[in-house]
């Protein structure tokens, strides 16, 4: 089992909603009865999407439904960092702090989150927001970025600044839905300035590269 631990304060019980039961049925139909334990990760994810986190009673419910030892479900939940083991806000901001985002201003985004929400891992007083730092989310070309998880899904917000991060947080508090994607308007991972910004062939054809002499190579012989 990993070093991640479940929260000290736990609810007395847990039950899946009708909407969650429909998703559970879909996943259980994918596996033979003898292999239904294979649905443990989807069921943990469904529980998290329903409540915002995975509680100990939820783990027990999943273990009973899948005929698994409870410790096995807990091992899975504590191993994968995608599962929140403590209560999270209605909108969980997952802020990438890996090198590309750090170089492009992730530290400024952390300051904004701390000022507007509170310390990482703490849920805001109104229950709407919490934030955490995560490892690379794979949008390095559009750094810095965050993923915001809520019942509507998990959406990327890219090309952020302290100002745009603050505006997104304010919109969430006000009940608005900030538009995901690049906050500068660029499409996907195109170059800053637009898709036609890199028209100079010398930028990518290698002509600007300095010639180097490789070790253990013989000079070319001149033709007679």
N, C-alpha and C positions, 0 to 999 in steps of 0.2 A: 504494500500500500504506500502511496506517496505521502509526503509531509503535509499535504493540504488537509485541513480538518473541517469538520462540519461546525456550524454555528452553535454556541452554547444555548441560546434561546430558541426553542423549537415550538411549533404549533402542536396542539394536542392531537390533531387528526388531519387527514388529507383524503380527498376524493376527486376523481376526474370529472370534469363537466361533460355535458352531452356532446358538445362540439369536440372535445378531446377524445371521447369514446369512439367517435366516427373515425378519427385518425388512427387510433389504436387498432380498430378492426381492420383498417387498410393494411397496416404493417403486419399484424398477426397472420393475415391471409397469405403473406409472402413466404411463410415458413411452415414446414410440417410440424405437427403437434409436438413431436419429440425434440424438435429444434427451436421451439418458440423462444428460448432464452436469447436467441440471436437478435431479438427485438429490444434488448435492454437499452441500447443507446437511443433508438428512436423514442422509446417510452420516457426515458429521462429527459429528452429534448422537449417532448410534448408537455411534460410536467413543468418544465422551466418556462415554456412559452405561456402556459396558463397562469402561473403564479409569479413569474419573474426570477425564481430561483428553485433549487431542488432541496426540499426539506427532508429530514430524517423520516417522518411519517410517509412521505412520498416514496422514498426508497423502499420502505417496508411494504407499501402497497404494490409496488412494481415487482418486488421479490415474490410476493404471494401470487400475483397474477401470472408470473412466468415460472413458478415452481423452482425458484432459485434460492440458495442460501442468502440471507440478507447481507452477509459480509461480502459476497461476490458483487452485489449491486453497489454497495458502498465503495468497493475497490475501483469499480469503473468510474463512478461519479467523482471520486477524489483524484483519480489519475488524469482525467481530461480537464484541462483548464477552461474549456468552453462551458463547463457547468458551474453555475454560481452556487456556492455553498452557504451564502448568507443572503438576506433580503437585498434586493436591488430596487432602484427607482423605476417608475413607469417607463422612463427612457434611460437606458444604460449606455453611456458614452464610453466606447472602448478606444482609447487614444494610443496610437502607435508611437513608440519611443525608440524604435530601432534606427540604426545609423542614418539611412537616407532621410527619414522624417526629422531626426534630431538635427541634422545639418541644415535642414530647411525651416527650422523654427518650432519644432515640437515643444521645446521648453516654454516658449511663449504661450502655447495652447494650454499647457499644464497650469500655468499661473492663472489664466482666465478661468479654467475649470475650478481651481481651488478657491478663487475669489467669489465666483458666482454660485458654486454648489457647496463647497466645503472640502475637507480632506478626502483623498481618494478612498473609496470603499464606504463612505458615509452617505446615507440617503438624505436628501434635502428635507427640510421641515415639512414641506407640502407633499412629500412622497413622490414627486414627479421625476426627480433626477438623481443619478449617482454616476460616478465615473471611475475608471480604472485604467492603468497603463498596461498595454499588451505588446507582444512581439509582432513581427512583420505580418501585415495583412495582405501583402502582395500588390500594393498600389504605389510602388516606389517612384514611378515616373511622375506621379501626381502628388508627391509629398509636399507638405505634411498633410496627414489625413486622419479621420476618425471613422469608426463604424458605430452607428447608433442602432441599438437593438430595442425593439418594443413589440407589441402584439401585431403591429402592421408588417413586421419583417425585420430584416437586418440590412441597413443601407449605408453606402459609403458617401462621405462628404470629403471632397478632395481640394487641393490647392488652397488650403486654409491660411488665414492670417489671424492674429489675435482679435482683430475687429470682426471678421466674419464668424469666428468661433463664438464670440460674445453675442452676435446677432442671432445665431442659430439657437443658442441656449435661451435667449429671451423669447424667441418664437415658440419654443417648446413649452416654456412656462405659461405663455399666453394662450396655449391650446392650438397654436397654428402648426402647419406641417411644412417645415422648410424643404425646399427642393433639393433632393440628393444629387450627387455627381460633382463635377468641377464647379467651384465657386467663382471661377474667373471666366467661365463660359467656353473653355476649350473643349473640343470633342475628343473623348476617350483619352489616349495618351499622345496626341499630336504635339508637335513642338509649340512652345509658347510663341505667340504671334500668328498662329494658324498653320494649316497644313502646307502652305506654300512658303513657309519661312526658310526652309533649307533648300534653296534653289541653286546655291553655289556648289557645283560638283566637287570643288576642292575640299569641302568640309567632310566628305565621306569617301572620296575615291583613293585616298592614300597619298596623294601627290604632295601633301604638306608634311608628311612623315620624314623624319631625319633618317638618312641611310646609316646603317650600322654594319660592322663587320662581325659576322658570327664566328665564334671560336671553333677551332678544329675544322676549318674549311679551307680548301685550296683556292687560290685566285684563278679566275677564268683564263684559259690559254687563248692567245690571239690566233685567229685563223691565218694560215700561210697565204 
